[in-house]
Amino acid sequence: MSKPLVVRPLLDEERCALETGLRSSDAFTLRRCQILLASADGGTSGSISGQLRCGEQTVRNVIRAFNTRGLAVLTKGSTVAHQLPHTAFDAAGLEHLKVLIKRSPRTFGKDTSIWTLDLLAEVCFAQGLTPRQVSGETIRTTLKRLDIAWKRAKRWITSPDPAYTPKKSVVTA
C-alpha cells in the first residue's frame, strides 16, 4: 500500500500566508488554503474532501501542486489553452476546400445535391484533404476561420403520392 499524500512541512512564512488566505474574498484562494492547512495538520485526502465537500482528486492535485510550486498555487492561472489546437487542413487543403464546397456532392458520387457538414467531412477525407476522418464540427470551425458563412442544410418533406403537389397547393391556397 502506498503512503498517503500529504503536504510537505510548511515554513513559517508559508503557514502565515495560508492562514491569511483563509480570510481571502477569493473562493479559489480560500479553498486552496483550507486544503493545504488541513493536510499540514495531518488530514488525509479522503477526510479533507469530506470536510470541504470537494473531490479527493482535487485535494490531491492541490497538494501535489503546492509540493512542487509552493505558494504560487494560491493564485488562479489562465484557463486559455497554451497552444493553438491542431488544424485538420494544411494550407493547400484549405484552398482545395474552398473549391470543393462550390461543387455539387453528386460529382463525388453522393446521392444528394446539398452539402452537410458531415458529408463534407467524409468527402474531404476521401479526397485526401485531411489525414483522418474529422467531424462536422471541425469542418464548421474551419469554414468559419476561412470567413465562409455556413447555413444548415434543410431537408424538405415530400410525399411519394403522385397527387401530393396538387393537394398541397389546395391546402396552402
Secondary structure as a PSIPRED ss2 file (coil, helix, strand):
# PSIPRED VFORMAT (PSIPRED V4.0)

   1 M C   1.000  0.000  0.000
   2 S C   1.000  0.000  0.000
   3 K C   1.000  0.000  0.000
   4 P C   1.000  0.000  0.000
   5 L C   1.000  0.000  0.000
   6 V C   1.000  0.000  0.000
   7 V C   1.000  0.000  0.000
   8 R C   1.000  0.000  0.000
   9 P C   1.000  0.000  0.000
  10 L C   1.000  0.000  0.000
  11 L C   1.000  0.000  0.000
  12 D H   0.000  1.000  0.000
  13 E H   0.000  1.000  0.000
  14 E H   0.000  1.000  0.000
  15 R H   0.000  1.000  0.000
  16 C H   0.000  1.000  0.000
  17 A H   0.000  1.000  0.000
  18 L H   0.000  1.000  0.000
  19 E H   0.000  1.000  0.000
  20 T H   0.000  1.000  0.000
  21 G H   0.000  1.000  0.000
  22 L C   1.000  0.000  0.000
  23 R C   1.000  0.000  0.000
  24 S C   1.000  0.000  0.000
  25 S C   1.000  0.000  0.000
  26 D C   1.000  0.000  0.000
  27 A H   0.000  1.000  0.000
  28 F H   0.000  1.000  0.000
  29 T H   0.000  1.000  0.000
  30 L H   0.000  1.000  0.000
  31 R H   0.000  1.000  0.000
  32 R H   0.000  1.000  0.000
  33 C H   0.000  1.000  0.000
  34 Q H   0.000  1.000  0.000
  35 I H   0.000  1.000  0.000
  36 L H   0.000  1.000  0.000
  37 L H   0.000  1.000  0.000
  38 A H   0.000  1.000  0.000
  39 S H   0.000  1.000  0.000
  40 A H   0.000  1.000  0.000
  41 D C   1.000  0.000  0.000
  42 G C   1.000  0.000  0.000
  43 G C   1.000  0.000  0.000
  44 T C   1.000  0.000  0.000
  45 S H   0.000  1.000  0.000
  46 G H   0.000  1.000  0.000
  47 S H   0.000  1.000  0.000
  48 I H   0.000  1.000  0.000
  49 S H   0.000  1.000  0.000
  50 G H   0.000  1.000  0.000
  51 Q H   0.000  1.000  0.000
  52 L H   0.000  1.000  0.000
  53 R C   1.000  0.000  0.000
  54 C C   1.000  0.000  0.000
  55 G C   1.000  0.000  0.000
  56 E H   0.000  1.000  0.000
  57 Q H   0.000  1.000  0.000
  58 T H   0.000  1.000  0.000
  59 V H   0.000  1.000  0.000
  60 R H   0.000  1.000  0.000
  61 N H   0.000  1.000  0.000
  62 V H   0.000  1.000  0.000
  63 I H   0.000  1.000  0.000
  64 R H   0.000  1.000  0.000
  65 A H   0.000  1.000  0.000
  66 F H   0.000  1.000  0.000
  67 N H   0.000  1.000  0.000
  68 T H   0.000  1.000  0.000
  69 R H   0.000  1.000  0.000
  70 G H   0.000  1.000  0.000
  71 L H   0.000  1.000  0.000
  72 A H   0.000  1.000  0.000
  73 V H   0.000  1.000  0.000
  74 L H   0.000  1.000  0.000
  75 T C   1.000  0.000  0.000
  76 K C   1.000  0.000  0.000
  77 G C   1.000  0.000  0.000
  78 S C   1.000  0.000  0.000
  79 T C   1.000  0.000  0.000
  80 V C   1.000  0.000  0.000
  81 A C   1.000  0.000  0.000
  82 H C   1.000  0.000  0.000
  83 Q C   1.000  0.000  0.000
  84 L C   1.000  0.000  0.000
  85 P C   1.000  0.000  0.000
  86 H C   1.000  0.000  0.000
  87 T C   1.000  0.000  0.000
  88 A C   1.000  0.000  0.000
  89 F C   1.000  0.000  0.000
  90 D C   1.000  0.000  0.000
  91 A H   0.000  1.000  0.000
  92 A H   0.000  1.000  0.000
  93 G H   0.000  1.000  0.000
  94 L H   0.000  1.000  0.000
  95 E H   0.000  1.000  0.000
  96 H H   0.000  1.000  0.000
  97 L H   0.000  1.000  0.000
  98 K H   0.000  1.000  0.000
  99 V H   0.000  1.000  0.000
 100 L H   0.000  1.000  0.000
 101 I C   1.000  0.000  0.000
 102 K C   1.000  0.000  0.000
 103 R C   1.000  0.000  0.000
 104 S C   1.000  0.000  0.000
 105 P H   0.000  1.000  0.000
 106 R H   0.000  1.000  0.000
 107 T H   0.000  1.000  0.000
 108 F H   0.000  1.000  0.000
 109 G C   1.000  0.000  0.000
 110 K C   1.000  0.000  0.000
 111 D C   1.000  0.000  0.000
 112 T C   1.000  0.000  0.000
 113 S C   1.000  0.000  0.000
 114 I C   1.000  0.000  0.000
 115 W C   1.000  0.000  0.000
 116 T C   1.000  0.000  0.000
 117 L H   0.000  1.000  0.000
 118 D H   0.000  1.000  0.000
 119 L H   0.000  1.000  0.000
 120 L H   0.000  1.000  0.000
 121 A H   0.000  1.000  0.000
 122 E H   0.000  1.000  0.000
 123 V H   0.000  1.000  0.000
 124 C H   0.000  1.000  0.000
 125 F H   0.000  1.000  0.000
 126 A H   0.000  1.000  0.000
 127 Q C   1.000  0.000  0.000
 128 G C   1.000  0.000  0.000
 129 L C   1.000  0.000  0.000
 130 T C   1.000  0.000  0.000
 131 P C   1.000  0.000  0.000
 132 R C   1.000  0.000  0.000
 133 Q C   1.000  0.000  0.000
 134 V C   1.000  0.000  0.000
 135 S C   1.000  0.000  0.000
 136 G H   0.000  1.000  0.000
 137 E H   0.000  1.000  0.000
 138 T H   0.000  1.000  0.000
 139 I H   0.000  1.000  0.000
 140 R H   0.000  1.000  0.000
 141 T H   0.000  1.000  0.000
 142 T H   0.000  1.000  0.000
 143 L H   0.000  1.000  0.000
 144 K H   0.000  1.000  0.000
 145 R H   0.000  1.000  0.000
 146 L C   1.000  0.000  0.000
 147 D C   1.000  0.000  0.000
 148 I C   1.000  0.000  0.000
 149 A C   1.000  0.000  0.000
 150 W C   1.000  0.000  0.000
 151 K C   1.000  0.000  0.000
 152 R C   1.000  0.000  0.000
 153 A C   1.000  0.000  0.000
 154 K C   1.000  0.000  0.000
 155 R C   1.000  0.000  0.000
 156 W C   1.000  0.000  0.000
 157 I C   1.000  0.000  0.000
 158 T C   1.000  0.000  0.000
 159 S C   1.000  0.000  0.000
 160 P C   1.000  0.000  0.000
 161 D C   1.000  0.000  0.000
 162 P C   1.000  0.000  0.000
 163 A C   1.000  0.000  0.000
 164 Y H   0.000  1.000  0.000
 165 T H   0.000  1.000  0.000
 166 P H   0.000  1.000  0.000
 167 K H   0.000  1.000  0.000
 168 K H   0.000  1.000  0.000
 169 S H   0.000  1.000  0.000
 170 V H   0.000  1.000  0.000
 171 V H   0.000  1.000  0.000
 172 T H   0.000  1.000  0.000
 173 A C   1.000  0.000  0.000
